[in-house]
Amino acid sequence: MLTQEEIKKKLGKYAADLVPANSTIGMGTGSTVFWLIQELAVRVRNGFSVKIVPTSTQTKKLAAEAGISSVELNDADSLPLTIDGADEIDDQFQLIKGGGGALLLEKMVAAASEKLIIIADESKLVKQLGHFPLPVEVISGGWKQVQKRIMTMGCREAVLRKVNDKTLVTDNSHYILDCYFEKIEDAAALNISLHLVPGVVETGLFINMAGAVIIGRADGTIVVK
């Protein structure tokens, strides 16, 4: 049986085969995407040509260290695909993303792409979204008022994300509220309701965005849905 890290590494290699040569693609953020970047780096050193639109400063830094060029979303004429991970995936391919704190640009890049491909290990598959706390990116100057509104929507707790006891500030200078809903009965409706709250910048609900989901299993198999 493979470890979780071995599954992610295998997924990275598999996903690299989906990247068209001489293209510019969207590149997500997270531990599974890390292995995709490492695999692409090997191919770039052997003459493969690709550029990425990174969804975070972390991804941009990893790509630069691997010898992969980055371009800004504004400068990308077209994106045939974006490859990213997810924190939860339900049976309808609805997603919770944002555990890495990059949900805003992740969603913008995914929306600009012809296809969003999600790579994840089987632990991310769920029957119903909500066990993983839903990240909601908010304006820093009014996060407490947003928090109060979210708590009226069936949320058990909405916690300001911190790292090493300091409030996390996103790449876009916002805060993140991690919202514990436990079970999200209607993800599409919740996404709309959250967006109607003044001060909400973006949610980690990716509704009807994933074109394909590639799942790595502990037995070494890869399933494409």
C-alpha positions in Angstrom: 0.0 0.0 0.0 1.3 3.4 -0.9 1.7 6.2 1.6 -0.2 9.5 1.0 3.0 11.2 -0.2 3.7 8.3 -2.7 0.1 8.6 -4.0 0.6 12.4 -4.5 3.9 11.8 -6.3 2.3 9.3 -8.6 -0.6 11.7 -9.3 1.9 14.4 -10.2 3.5 12.2 -12.8 0.2 11.1 -14.2 -1.0 14.7 -14.5 2.2 15.8 -16.2 1.3 13.6 -19.2 -1.9 15.8 -19.6 0.1 19.0 -20.1 0.3 20.0 -23.8 3.8 21.0 -25.0 4.4 24.7 -25.7 1.3 25.7 -23.7 0.5 28.0 -20.8 -1.6 26.3 -18.1 -3.0 27.2 -14.8 -1.2 25.7 -11.8 -2.8 25.3 -8.5 -1.4 25.3 -5.0 -0.8 22.5 -2.5 1.1 19.4 -1.7 -0.2 17.3 -4.7 0.6 20.1 -7.1 4.1 20.2 -5.7 4.8 16.8 -7.2 3.4 17.9 -10.5 5.8 20.8 -10.6 8.7 18.5 -9.8 7.8 16.1 -12.6 7.4 19.0 -15.1 10.8 20.3 -14.0 12.4 17.0 -15.1 10.7 17.3 -18.5 11.6 21.0 -18.9 15.3 20.1 -18.3 14.9 17.5 -21.1 13.5 20.1 -23.6 9.8 20.2 -22.8 8.4 23.7 -23.0 5.6 24.9 -20.8 4.7 28.1 -18.9 2.3 28.4 -15.9 -0.1 30.9 -14.5 0.5 30.3 -10.7 -2.3 30.6 -8.2 -0.1 31.7 -5.3 3.3 33.1 -4.5 4.2 29.7 -3.2 3.5 28.0 -6.5 5.3 30.8 -8.4 8.4 30.2 -6.1 8.3 26.5 -6.5 8.1 26.8 -10.3 10.9 29.3 -10.4 13.1 26.9 -8.4 12.2 24.2 -10.8 13.1 26.2 -13.9 9.5 26.7 -15.0 8.5 30.2 -16.3 5.4 32.0 -14.9 3.1 34.5 -16.4 0.4 36.6 -14.8 -3.2 35.8 -15.4 -3.7 39.2 -17.2 -0.9 38.2 -19.7 -2.3 34.8 -20.5 -4.1 34.8 -23.9 -5.7 31.4 -23.3 -5.5 28.6 -20.8 -6.3 25.1 -22.2 -6.4 23.7 -18.7 -5.7 24.3 -15.0 -4.5 21.5 -12.7 -5.2 21.8 -9.0 -5.9 19.9 -5.9 -8.9 20.0 -3.6 -9.8 19.6 0.1 -13.1 17.8 -0.5 -14.8 16.4 -3.6 -18.4 15.2 -3.7 -20.2 12.8 -6.1 -21.2 15.7 -8.3 -17.6 17.1 -8.5 -18.5 20.0 -6.3 -15.4 21.1 -4.4 -14.1 22.7 -1.2 -10.8 24.4 -1.8 -8.7 26.9 0.0 -6.9 24.9 2.6 -3.7 26.4 1.3 -5.1 29.9 1.5 -5.1 30.6 -2.3 -8.8 30.2 -3.1 -9.3 33.6 -4.8 -6.7 33.3 -7.5 -7.3 29.5 -7.8 -10.9 30.3 -8.7 -10.1 33.1 -11.1 -7.5 31.0 -12.9 -9.9 28.0 -13.0 -12.7 30.1 -14.4 -10.4 31.5 -17.1 -9.5 27.9 -18.2 -11.1 25.7 -20.8 -10.9 22.8 -18.3 -10.2 22.3 -14.6 -8.6 19.0 -13.7 -8.5 18.1 -10.0 -5.8 15.7 -8.8 -6.3 14.2 -5.3 -5.9 11.1 -3.2 -9.0 9.1 -2.3 -9.3 10.6 1.2 -10.6 13.8 -0.4 -13.7 12.0 -1.7 -16.9 12.6 0.3 -20.6 12.0 0.1 -21.4 15.5 1.3 -19.3 18.6 1.6 -18.7 20.3 4.9 -16.6 18.2 7.2 -13.6 20.1 6.0 -14.0 23.7 7.2 -15.1 26.0 4.4 -12.6 28.8 3.7 -14.1 32.2 3.1 -11.8 35.0 2.0 -12.9 38.3 3.6 -11.9 42.0 3.7 -9.6 42.4 6.7 -11.3 45.7 7.9 -14.7 44.1 8.5 -14.2 40.4 9.2 -16.0 40.4 12.5 -19.2 41.6 10.9 -18.9 39.0 8.1 -18.3 36.4 10.8 -21.5 37.3 12.5 -23.5 37.0 9.3 -22.0 33.6 8.4 -22.9 32.3 11.9 -26.6 32.9 11.0 -26.3 30.5 8.0 -26.0 27.2 9.9 -22.3 27.6 10.6 -21.2 26.1 14.0 -18.0 28.2 14.2 -16.2 30.7 11.9 -12.6 31.0 12.9 -10.1 33.6 11.7 -7.2 31.6 10.2 -3.9 32.0 12.0 -0.4 30.7 11.4 2.1 30.6 14.3 -0.4 32.7 16.3 -0.5 35.4 13.7 -3.5 36.2 11.5 -2.9 34.8 8.0 -2.9 37.5 5.3 -3.5 36.1 1.8 -1.5 37.0 -1.3 -4.3 39.6 -2.0 -4.1 41.1 1.5 -7.3 39.6 2.8 -8.2 37.4 5.8 -9.7 33.9 5.8 -12.5 32.6 7.9 -12.6 28.8 8.3 -16.3 28.0 8.6 -17.4 24.8 10.3 -20.7 23.8 8.7 -20.2 20.0 9.2 -22.7 19.2 6.5 -23.5 21.5 3.6 -26.9 20.5 2.3 -26.9 22.8 -0.8 -23.5 23.9 -1.8 -24.6 26.1 -4.7 -27.2 28.0 -2.6 -24.7 28.5 0.2 -22.1 29.9 -2.2 -24.7 32.4 -3.5 -25.7 33.4 0.0 -22.1 33.9 1.1 -21.4 36.1 -1.9 -24.3 38.4 -0.9 -22.6 39.2 2.4 -20.7 42.6 2.1 -17.1 42.0 2.8 -16.9 38.4 1.4 -14.3 38.4 -1.4 -14.6 34.7 -2.4 -15.6 31.3 -1.1 -13.9 28.0 -1.2 -16.9 26.4 -2.9 -16.1 25.6 -6.5 -19.4 24.9 -8.0 -19.7 23.2 -11.4 -16.1 24.0 -12.2 -14.3 20.7 -12.3 -14.2 19.0 -15.7 -12.3 15.9 -14.6 -11.2 14.4 -11.3 -8.2 12.2 -11.1 -8.0 10.1 -7.9 -5.0 8.2 -6.6 -5.6 5.2 -4.4 -3.5 3.5 -1.8 -3.3 0.3 -3.9 -1.4 2.3 -6.6 -4.3 2.6 -9.0 -5.4 5.9 -10.5 -9.1 6.5 -11.4 -10.2 9.2 -13.8 -13.8 10.5 -13.4 
